[in-house]
Amino acid sequence: MSNIMSMSDFITIVILIMVSILVYKIVTFVKAWYVQSLKNITRDTRDINQNVTPDINLNQIIFDVIFGIVAPILCLIFDPIIFRSLSPVIAVGGMFAGLQIFFYVGIGIEIVMLSLWLIFKPRSQQISSFFAGVLISGSLVSLAIGILILPLTLFGLFLLIGILGFAPFLTAMVFFRSGYQAMKQVRQLDVSFWVISFGGVLFVLGIPIFTQWQISNAIASSVNQVIYGDDEVAMQSAQTLDYYHDKIPEFTEWHASHITSGIIEDIMQQKSSLPPLFVDRLKYFTWCSTCLDEIVWAYIDEKNFEKKDFLAKIYRDATGEDIENRAWIFND
């Protein structure tokens, strides 16, 4: 559990990678320029020609770093609606809040792999095939995101922040160009190329999928243990949820909200009495602004005044707030 990296740690590491790439590439560019200058003033250039670094374009390097590394980070930081909610009082997360871990881990891997490619550009046929699969798959995912959020991007232009919505298209171009360069280094696109490239695709998609699956299971298990477990287990599970909420608040709240809503709905539909200490256990979810919204919806739909008072009491005992205030938000 301690292996989960906070967003600030992730951003710091990526910025360090970005700066390292810029410094390395600028030094390489200056070195190549110096060697080329020696070539122009030296008659015997046969040995020098063999050491000149070919096809170095500083403008392209800067473009790739800005739109392949910096822009994705800025989009995550200033994201108002894709993975995080514009209004946390009304909704949990954004359009893809349920896939936040998948995309965050995937973006991190793609940035690291792009960084390695920009720095080293390996000549090995097998390694180039692997990079081709990784980078081109990253390009396709970035393009898909750009297309999906295009309506919001156009609307967001009125708020200025919408301009960041065009960044995925430029990021897709950077990754595709780098992936295509990796493909060009492979002499023959035979079976081995496609197998290794597919391995790159599995690598860049498999790790995020596995990570999200593990964290989702941990959150779901903790929520169930808080509701149904004994006191000691409930306390430990609540601490686990607090930890996840501290590290990945949007995803934890989104996932916990869906789990608790299902549990509360099942309990409300039962004719039997509530589980022991049910209301006390709900107090563990005070950090989750929507985890108890199923009670609010049941309150809104309920026509029997006695049952409405019962639901209002449960909500007040669990949150310390008046259910009418939350119901007013939904009805507004």
N, C-alpha and C positions, 0 to 999 in steps of 0.2 A: 504494500500500500504506500510505503514511503517512496516508491520509485516514480510516482506520478509527479510530473513537473508542473509548477505553477506557470501561469501565462507570462508573468514578468521574467521568470527564468528562461522560458522559451525564447522570448523576444531578445533578451540579452545575448544568448548564445548565437542566435541568427544574426544579430547586428555585428558581433565579433567576426563571424564567418564572412559577412559582407565586406567589412573593413579589410580583412585579410586578403580577400580576393582583389579588391581595388588596389591595395598596396602591391601585391604580387604582380598584377597585370601591368600596372604603371611602371614598375621596375623593369619588367620584361620588355615593355614597349621602349623604354629609354635605352636599354641595353641593345635592342635590335637597331634602333636609330643610330646609336654610336657605332656599331659594327658596320652599318651601311655607310656611314660617313667615312670610316676607314677605307672601305671598298672604293669609294669615289676618289680618294687621294692616293691610293696605292696601286701601282701597276700590276704587281703580282697578287691577284685576288683568288687564286685557285683554292687555297686552304680556307680563306675567310668565307667563301661562298658556302662551304659545307657547314658552317656554324651559324649562318644567318637564320634568325627565326622568321619563318615565312608567314604571310597573310595575317599580320597583326594589325587590327583596327581598333584604336583606342575608343572611338565613338561607339562602336558596336559593343565593346566590353562594358562601357558605362551604361548603355541602353539595356543590355542583358541584366546587369546587376540591379538597375532601378526597377525594371518591370518584371524581372524574374524572381527578385528577392525582396526589395523594398516595398513595392506596390502590394504584394499579397499580405505583408505584415501590416501595412497601413490599413488595408481593407478589414483585417481582423480587429485592429484596435478601434477603428471608427465605425464598426459595423452596427447599424441601428435596427436592423430587422431580419438579417439573414440567419445568424446563429443566436442573436440576442434580441430581446424585445425592445421596441421603441418605448413602450410603457409597461414596466414590470408590474404595475398595480393591476392591469387588466389582463395581461396574457403572460404566458411563460415562454421564454425563448422566442425564436423567430421562425421563418419559413422552414429551415432545416435544423431546428434545435435538437430534434431527435437523432440527427446524424453528426452532431458537433464533434464528438470524439473522433469519428471516422475522418472527417475533413481536416481537423486540426492536426492529427497525427500524419495523415497523408500529405498535407501541405508541408509539414516539417520535413518529412522524408524527401519530398520532391525538391525542396530548397537545398537540402544537404547534398543530394545527388547532382543537382545542377551546379552547385558550388564545386564539387569534386571534378565535374566535367570541365568547367571553365578553367580550373587551375591546372589540371594534369593532361586532359585530352589524350587518354591512353591510346596507343597504336595497336594494341592486341585485338585480334579479330573477335575473340570470345567476349572480352570486356566491352568492346564497342557495341556488339550485338546486345549485351545486357543493358547498357546505357540507352540504346535505341528504344528498347521496350519500355524502360522506365520513363524516359523523357517524353516520348510520343503519347503514352497513356496519360501522363500529366497534362499534356497539351489538350487532349480530348476532354478530360474532366473539366479543365479550366474553361474551355469553349462552351461546354454544356452549362456550366454555372452562369456564364455571361449571358447565354440565350435565355435561361430560365428567369433571371432577374432583370431582363431588359425592360419590361414594362415599369418596374419599380425604379429602374435607373432613369428612364425618361421622365417619370413623375418627380423623382428626386432632384432633377436639374433645377427645379424652382427653388430648392433648398440648398443649392450649391454642392452639398455632399454627394449628390447623385453622380457627379463626375467620376467618382471612384468605381461606379458600376461598370465603366468601360474598361477598367484595368484588366479583368479576366481575359478580354480579347487580346490585349497586348502581351499578357503573360502567356497565353496559348501560343502566340507567334514566337516568343522567345524559346519556349520548350520544344515546339515543333522544329524550329531551325536547328537547335542543338541536337535533337534526335535525328534529324535528317543528316547532319554532319557525321553523327556516329554511324549511320547507315552507309554513307559514302566511303567510310574507312574500311568497310567489309568488302572484300574483293568479289565475293559471290554470295548472293542471297539464296543459299541452299537450305536444306532441311535443318542443318545445325543452327543456322542463323535464326530461323523462325522458332525453334525450340528454345534457344537461349533467350531470345527476345520475349517469348511468352513467359519464361521464368522471371524476367524483369517485371512484367505486368503483374504476375502473381505476388512478387515481392512487395511492390508498391501498393497493391490493394489488399493483400493478405494480412499484413501487419496491422493496418488500421481496423480491418474487420475483426480480427482476433482481439485487439485491444478494446474496442467498443463492446464486443460480446462479453468479455471478462468483467468490465466495469458495470455494464448493465445488469449482469447476473448478481454482482455484489450488492448493488443498490436494491434490486428487487428482493433479494434474500434478507437484507437488513430491514427493509420496510415491513416485511411479513413477520420478522422476529420481534420488531418493536410492538406490533399489534397483538401477536399471539404468544410470544415467548414469555418465559418467567422473568422476574424482575431483573435478575443479573444479566441475562441474555439481552433483554430489552435495553438495558443501560449501555451495554457494550455495542449493540447495533446502532443505537442512537449516536454514540460517539463516532462510529464508522461513517454514518450519514453526515455528521457535522464535518468530518475530515474531507469527504468528497465535496461537500457543499463549499468548503473553504477553497478547494483547489479548482473545481469545475462547477461553479454555482448554477449556470444556466442549464447545463445538461442534467445535473443532479435534481434540480427542482422540476424540470420537465418530466424526467423519468419517474421520480417519486410521486409526482402529481397523478400520473396515469395509473400507477400501482395502487395508491391510496384511494383514488376515485373508484376503481373496480372493487376494492375491498369494502369500502363504505356502501357502495350501491348494493352489493350482495347482502351485507348486514341489514340494510334498511328494508330490503325485500323479504327478509325472514320474519316470520310471525313470532318467533321465539324472542326472549329477552336478549339484550345486548351482552357481548362477552364481558367477563369480569374486567374491571379497571379499563374498559374501552375508552372512556372519556379522558382518564388520566394519561393513557398512552398517546392520545391525540395531541397532548401538550408538547410532545417531543417534536412535532412538526410545525412549530411556530415560525421557523425560519422559511417555511415554504408558503408563499403567498396564495397559492391555489390548491394546495393539497386537500383542503377541506371544502372545496367548492361544490362537491357532490351533495353535501349537506345543504348548501345554499340553494342549489337547483331543486332538491327535494322539497325544501321549504317554499320555494316559489310555486311549484306545481301542486302542492298539497292544498286541498280545499277544507279539510277538517281543522277547525281552529285549535282543538285540543292537541292534535298531532303537530300542528305548526308551532305551538308553544313548546312542545317537547323537543323539536328540532332546534328551536331558538335557544333553549336551555343548554343543549349539548354543545352548540357552537360557542355560546358565551362562556361555558365552563372550560372549554378547550382553548379558546383564544383570548378570552377576556374582552371581546368586542361584541357589539350589537349586530346581529345577523341582518338587520334591516339596512344597515349601511352598505354591506356587500351586495345585498339583493338590489339595492337602488342602482348600483353600478351596472349590473346585468340588465336591468330594465330600462336604463337610460337610452 
